[in-house]
Amino acid sequence: MFKYDFLKDFSEAVFLKIGCSGKDAKLAAQVLVSADLRGVDSHGVARLSGYVRLWENQRINTAAEVKKIHESPSTASVDGDGGLGLVVGPQAMEIAIAKAKTAGSGWVSVQNSNHFGIAGYHAMMALSHDMIGIAMTNASPLVAPTFSKERLLGTNPIAVAIPAGEENPFVADLATTTVANGKLEILDRKKEDAPLGWIQNKNGLPTQTVADLKEGGALLPLGGDRDHGSHKGYCLGSVVDIFSAVLSGANYSSWVPPFVSFLPLPSDPVGKGIGHFFGALRIDGFRPAEDFKKHMDQWIRRVRTAEPVAGQKEVLVPGDPERNFEKVRLQDGIALLQPVIKDLSQLATKFQLDSFNAGFEAHLLEKS
């Protein structure tokens, strides 16, 4: 088990090594490791070496200057200057929040960015301002639209964070596919098959073999197949792509740059980098905030008192699983897969972060 602070401090040290300012390195590390803390292991430190490889291939600008390129009182388009999405995303969300403070709501589209970690982090930034937060991003084309063999969409997540009063906030954070690609990466590391309905092979046929994705296969939209509503997941993913990229001037559909550095960039880009979309809605723009939060408490409590199906202890509210992970992992630490530990140990060696490497090597020795 690794302590949250250890992983956060190590990630910050790595971001400093690749040229981030102290402020940006701290923010990027916080966003990244929040994924591990909340149980979204696919988007946490397991991706740290991926960011480093993108930087080595000059596909991330670690000294980026985020700037507004178009705006109205309640909206803005932002150019991320090729920066880390882990840094660009929070800055863009801050702009949305600032606009909401004066206009009642704020909406920001982003071009020229990179992978921004978990969408939930950005949406949750609005909670402390008595605002509803919305965050979404497009991603590398790994998803085949319903009835398609071609990969034209990303996992394209949507997050919505809604404050409550005495209860914990409602936080929905979901991919618009049956599964996030990072979970397939975890299965690949474990040498395990995927459940049916997650992926298709290059011929468009259902498969459980994770390696088929690298052989021309595709992830499936939320629903898995037409009979189970994949057309709805396809629609949701398309909305994210349009809001994040067609609206902002980023790349969309098959032109979105891949996260992995060994794949080439599209030769005919239609925009700049990856795109995001953020929203912040001031609750008192609709009704008194305290009144709203009282009713959110009632909504949450009613869901919690729903009679569960056989074999289940309770009905969960969106955000519950992540909060439970956070509580346990802050106390007990964060477990990492052996391939991830080896990956981080190699990064520590690469950047001569010897004090951290001792911690990684100790865990590797325990398992050997």
Phi, psi and omega in degrees: 000140178246136177290146179305314183297325179297312181293323179293315180295322178295315180298319178299318180297321179293316179297325175296320182296331181265012169105006177287149172292165179302318180295315182290322179297319179295317180294314181300318180295319180297315180295315183299308187282345173299332178294314177298319182298323184268007175087007178263069189299334182293341185246010182261224185297343176299339180262358186300315180294332177296319177296320180297317180295323176297319177296317180297329179268014176058037178251002173227133177261105184279359175242036186294148174244104181288132181216149176281133180247351178197141177199159170230180181303328184243000183225161175202149167250137187236138172259122183276000175058030178072017186281175173299127176299334178297338179255318180298317183303305179300324179294320179292322178294325176297323177295317178299317180295316180298319179292322179296328180298328181259327186254353181097327173212155178224137184226127184227125173255147187232134172243166171062044178239189178224183182310129188252017178082214180274135181297327183301326180303313184290317179297322183290345178299335183282340190300318184290351179257014186055045178233155170271131181251142179228135178216140176208160180208148169272173187205176182309138182289102179235357190247132177268125172303156179309130181076007182253147169270337184278149176267111186237352181228162172265184175290340166040071184286158174232134174231138176226125179242127185233123181288154174233185181265271179278336180276163174291154182294157173277123180226106175261129181218104189217145170284155177267018173247172178296334181204150174287146181300327180300328179290328174292324177297322177294316177300321179298318178296326180275355183060042180247155177280160175267152174295154174298142180099357179267319186220162173233158179274184185296342178266004179082015181261147179301142178212156174249358183275111184301324182298339179299334179295324180280349182256027177100003177283190184208153167289158180252146177298160177309126185116329174087306177215171186301321182294336180252017171092024181298335178296333178286318175297321177299317178296316180298315179298324179293319178300316179298317181298317182290313179297320185282328191235311179298323180287327187265336186098017174273176175285147181226169177051229185287354181269357180294132181297142178288150177287324182285135187285341184280348175269139182288155173289150176304138184282346183230061185302148178253000181196202181243119172057204177268153181245150175230167174216133183230147176220147174223126181240121179286124184299320182286003168281350182240319178196164179306135186300318182295323178296314179301313184293329176297319180285330173296320175302316181295320178299313182296316182294326178294320178295318182296332182269003176297143181288122182284157176289165181303134178093351179247141182280326186201165173263128184268153172259139178310128184108339181299310182301318181294321178295321179296317176301314183299316181298314182291316186286331174296326182274312189262344182103175185245123178276137178238146175293151181304317178299327179289318179299317178298319179300314181291323178297320177295323176295318180298320178294316182303318184259012177056044177262070191297322182295324177286322182299327178300322178292319179292317182295325178298320179291324179293322179293325179299325185269349185279000000 
